[in-house]
């Protein structure tokens, strides 16, 4: 059990580092929103509501799952929501959050509650990126590589805090 919790923490850290890297470089090797690769469904973009809020506003990120989340032999396909914040030390920083599992075509929602994220939103424009990820699934007692591969960017959006 402790091994599973430790692996989950490591995986969350890796996803956060990838999200920060993607957000800071402003791009990825992923195809553009709406394009298809290797038979995958086209991405449909994402929406954040409300579009404008205050430092304590709870925002909602919504998107349509372009593929089903699933576990295959050796890997898991899922989604993460990466947030890039305006720079400030007294606000919530850049974060990455896992998204719930969903079959292809179903709506997915992730709640961005600043109280649960440990603070308040900074004033300014916040960038949100939904990414499709692949991570390893290993059997208990076996060596397990620690990686998260960004398959593609599902979509991006912004919200403003005033």
N, C-alpha and C positions, 0 to 999 in steps of 0.2 A: 504494500500500500504506500509506504514512504517512497519507494522507487517510482511509482506512478505519479505521485504528487511532485516529486523532484523533476521527473521528465516533463510534466505539464508546465512547471515553472520555467524550465529551460526553453521549451517550445514557445511559450509566451514571450520570453525575452528575445528570442531569435526573430519572431514575427515583428516585435516592436522595433528592433534594429533595422529589419528590412523596410518597414513602413517609413522610418525616419530617413533611410537612404533614398527610397523612392521619392519621398516628399521633397527632400533637399535638392535632388538633382532635377526634379521637375519632369522626369520622364522614365520610361522603362523600355525594355525590348518588346513589350506587349503590343499587339495590334491595336489600332485605333478603335474607339467605341463604334460599334455597328459593323465591324469587319468580322470575317470568319477565318479560322485557321483549323486545319486538321479535323474538319467535320463538326466543329463546335458551333453551338447556336450563337447568333450575333448578340453582343451585349446591348442592353437597352437603356443604359444610363441609370442615374440615381437621382433622388429628390430629397431635400432636407426641408422639414417644416418645423416651426415657422421659418420663413426666410430671414427674419430679423428678430432679435430678442435682446434681453438684458443679461447681466452677468450671472443671474440665477435661473435663467430660462432653461427648461428641458427641451431639447431638440430631438427630432426623430428622423433617422436615415432610413429611406425605403428604396428597395430595388427589386427587380424580378430576377430570380435565379436563372442564369443562362445555361447552367448544367445542374444535374443533381449532385448534392453533396453525397459522398459515398466513401466507403473503405474498400480498397482493392487489396489484393495480395501485396503486402509490403508498403502501401501508401494510403493516405487519406486525402481526399479532395474536399476543400472547404472554402470559406470566405472570411475575410478580415476587413474591418473598417479602420483606416489609418487617418488620424487627425493631425493637421499641422496648425499650430497656434501662432498668433503674433508673439514676438519675443517679449517676455516680461518674467520677472522672477516671482511675482506674487500671484500668478494665475496658474490654471491647469496647463501643463506642458504638452508637448507632442505625445500622442498616445496611439496604441493599436488595440482594438477590441475584436474578439471573435464574434462571428455572426451565427445565428442558429442554423441548424441543418434544414434543408428544404429540397423538395424534388424540382426538377427542371420546370420552369414556367410559373412556379409559385411565388407570391410576394414574400419578401423578407423585410423585417423591420428591426432596427437596433436603436435603443433609446440612449440618448446622450444626456444623462442627468449629472450636472456639475457637482452636486452634493455627493453622489456615489463615486465620482471620479476624484474626489478629494479637494475641492476648492470651488472657485468661480471662474467664469470665462473672462478672458482678457478682452478689452475693447478692440474692435477691428474686424477684419475679415478672416474667417477660419476656413481652411481647405479640407475637404473630406474626399477620401479616395477609397473605393471598395475594390479589393483585390481578390482574385481567385488564387488559392494556395494549394500546394501539395506538400505533405509532411510524411515522415516515415511512421510505419506501424510495425512494431517489433514484438516478438514473443518473449515472455518472461524468461530471464536467464540467458538471453542472447545479447551480443553486442548490437548496439543500435546507433546508426549515424544520426548526428544532430544537425538537421538542415530543414529549412523551409524554402521551397522554390516558389517564386511568384510566377504563376502560369500566365496571367494577364491582368490588366486593369479592366474591371467591369464598368466603371464609370467614375466621374468626379463631379463634385458640386461644392458650393460654398454657402456659408451663412454669415450674417453680420451681427455683431454685438455692439449695441450703442449705450 
